[in-house]
Amino acid sequence: MFSRSITSISRQSLRLTSLRASVRFNSSVSHKITPGSIITQYSSTAPQVRYTAEHEYIAQHADNVSFIGITKYAADALGDATFVELPEVGDVFAKGDSIGSVESVKSSSEIYTPIDGEVIEVNTKLTDSPQLINEDPLGEGWIAKIKAEVKVEEVEDLMTEETYEMSLQDEDADGH
């Protein structure tokens, strides 16, 4: 999602992986989907949740309907969100495509889809309340709902929560 330190950068597309120097790993921060949110209430079974190295998450239900957003780590690195650009319903994306962006007081960042699929709904609450990205990124701050073409378990480079947390600890230990 980001690729440089954020001292005086304005409105540039950045990848979050370099922002890790600005945000220290905090083991007390939960990377779990918010209980009781639309993401968990979508179906009667818990979604399969995976994470990207760029700090996006995907929460996929049994019918392949998947919620995409950014992690708490990414939200903290961004700072206070001021604008969220959402994709259009009906847009079809391939894994790695930009599906929108988040602007904050610190920077602007592209959001990338971790899986192929078609956008079936967007979180229009973010239009009037972009701060939801900061307040509840793994719940009310979701960005898009897509109908994925494959199961998250089939995508090799997606991480489980445990693996994602270990990657954050490794980044912190490496001084990134």
NORTALIN-V938214 format. One record per residue. N is the residue number from 1. SS is DSSP state (H for helix, E for strand, - for the rest). PHI is phi as a letter, one per 20 degrees, with the letter a starting at -180 (999 if undefined). D_LAST is the distance of its C-alpha to the last C-alpha in Angstrom with 1 decimal. Layout:
BEGIN
<<N:SS:PHI:D_LAST> <N:SS:PHI:D_LAST>>
END
This chain:
BEGIN
<<1:-:999:14.6> <2:-:c:12.5> <3:-:c:11.3> <4:-:b:10.8> <5:-:f:10.3> <6:-:d:13.4> <7:-:e:15.5> <8:-:c:18.8> <9:-:e:18.4> <10:-:c:21.3> <11:-:l:22.4> <12:-:d:20.1> <13:E:f:19.0> <14:E:c:15.3> <15:-:e:13.2> <16:H:f:11.0> <17:H:g:8.3> <18:H:e:6.9> <19:H:f:7.9> <20:H:g:5.4> <21:H:f:4.5> <22:-:e:8.3> <23:-:c:9.0> <24:-:e:8.8> <25:-:f:10.2> <26:-:c:13.9> <27:-:f:16.1> <28:-:e:19.2> <29:-:f:18.2> <30:-:e:20.4> <31:-:d:19.5> <32:-:e:23.2> <33:-:f:25.5> <34:-:f:27.5> <35:-:f:30.8> <36:-:n:33.8> <37:-:f:32.0> <38:H:g:33.4> <39:H:f:31.0> <40:H:e:32.5> <41:H:e:36.0> <42:-:g:36.2> <43:-:b:37.8> <44:-:f:39.2> <45:-:d:36.6> <46:-:f:33.0> <47:-:f:30.7> <48:E:e:28.4> <49:E:d:24.9> <50:E:c:22.0> <51:E:c:18.5> <52:-:d:16.6> <53:-:f:13.1> <54:-:e:13.3> <55:-:m:14.1> <56:E:d:17.9> <57:E:c:20.5> <58:E:c:24.0> <59:E:d:26.7> <60:E:d:29.7> <61:-:e:33.2> <62:-:g:35.9> <63:-:e:37.4> <64:-:m:34.2> <65:E:f:33.8> <66:E:c:30.1> <67:E:e:28.2> <68:E:d:25.0> <69:E:a:22.5> <70:E:d:19.0> <71:-:f:17.4> <72:H:f:17.2> <73:H:g:13.4> <74:H:f:14.0> <75:H:f:17.0> <76:H:f:15.3> <77:H:f:12.7> <78:H:f:15.8> <79:-:n:17.9> <80:-:f:21.7> <81:E:f:22.8> <82:E:d:25.9> <83:E:a:26.8> <84:E:c:26.4> <85:E:e:27.8> <86:-:d:29.2> <87:-:f:30.6> <88:-:e:34.3> <89:-:f:36.2> <90:-:n:37.4> <91:-:f:34.6> <92:E:d:33.6> <93:E:c:30.1> <94:-:e:28.6> <95:-:g:25.4> <96:-:n:22.6> <97:-:f:24.8> <98:E:f:23.9> <99:E:d:26.0> <100:E:r:25.4> <101:E:b:23.0> <102:E:c:22.0> <103:E:d:22.4> <104:E:c:21.3> <105:-:f:21.7> <106:-:e:18.2> <107:-:a:18.2> <108:E:c:19.8> <109:E:c:18.3> <110:E:f:20.0> <111:E:d:20.6> <112:E:d:21.1> <113:-:e:23.5> <114:-:e:22.5> <115:-:b:26.1> <116:-:f:29.4> <117:E:r:31.8> <118:E:d:33.9> <119:E:f:33.2> <120:E:d:35.9> <121:E:a:34.9> <122:E:c:32.4> <123:-:e:31.6> <124:-:f:33.8> <125:H:g:33.1> <126:H:f:29.9> <127:H:f:32.1> <128:H:e:33.6> <129:-:c:30.8> <130:-:f:27.4> <131:-:f:26.1> <132:H:g:26.7> <133:H:g:23.2> <134:H:e:21.9> <135:H:f:24.7> <136:-:b:24.8> <137:-:f:22.5> <138:-:d:23.5> <139:-:b:27.2> <140:-:f:29.0> <141:-:e:26.1> <142:-:g:26.3> <143:-:d:26.6> <144:E:b:28.9> <145:E:d:31.1> <146:E:c:31.8> <147:E:e:34.2> <148:E:f:32.1> <149:-:e:33.7> <150:-:c:32.3> <151:-:f:31.1> <152:H:f:27.4> <153:H:f:28.1> <154:H:e:29.0> <155:-:e:25.7> <156:-:f:23.8> <157:-:e:20.1> <158:-:e:20.3> <159:E:d:19.0> <160:-:f:21.0> <161:H:g:19.8> <162:H:f:19.4> <163:H:f:17.3> <164:H:f:15.2> <165:H:f:14.6> <166:H:f:13.8> <167:H:f:11.2> <168:H:f:9.5> <169:H:f:10.1> <170:H:f:8.8> <171:H:g:5.3> <172:H:f:5.8> <173:H:f:7.6> <174:-:f:5.6> <175:-:n:3.8> <176:-:e:0.0>>
END
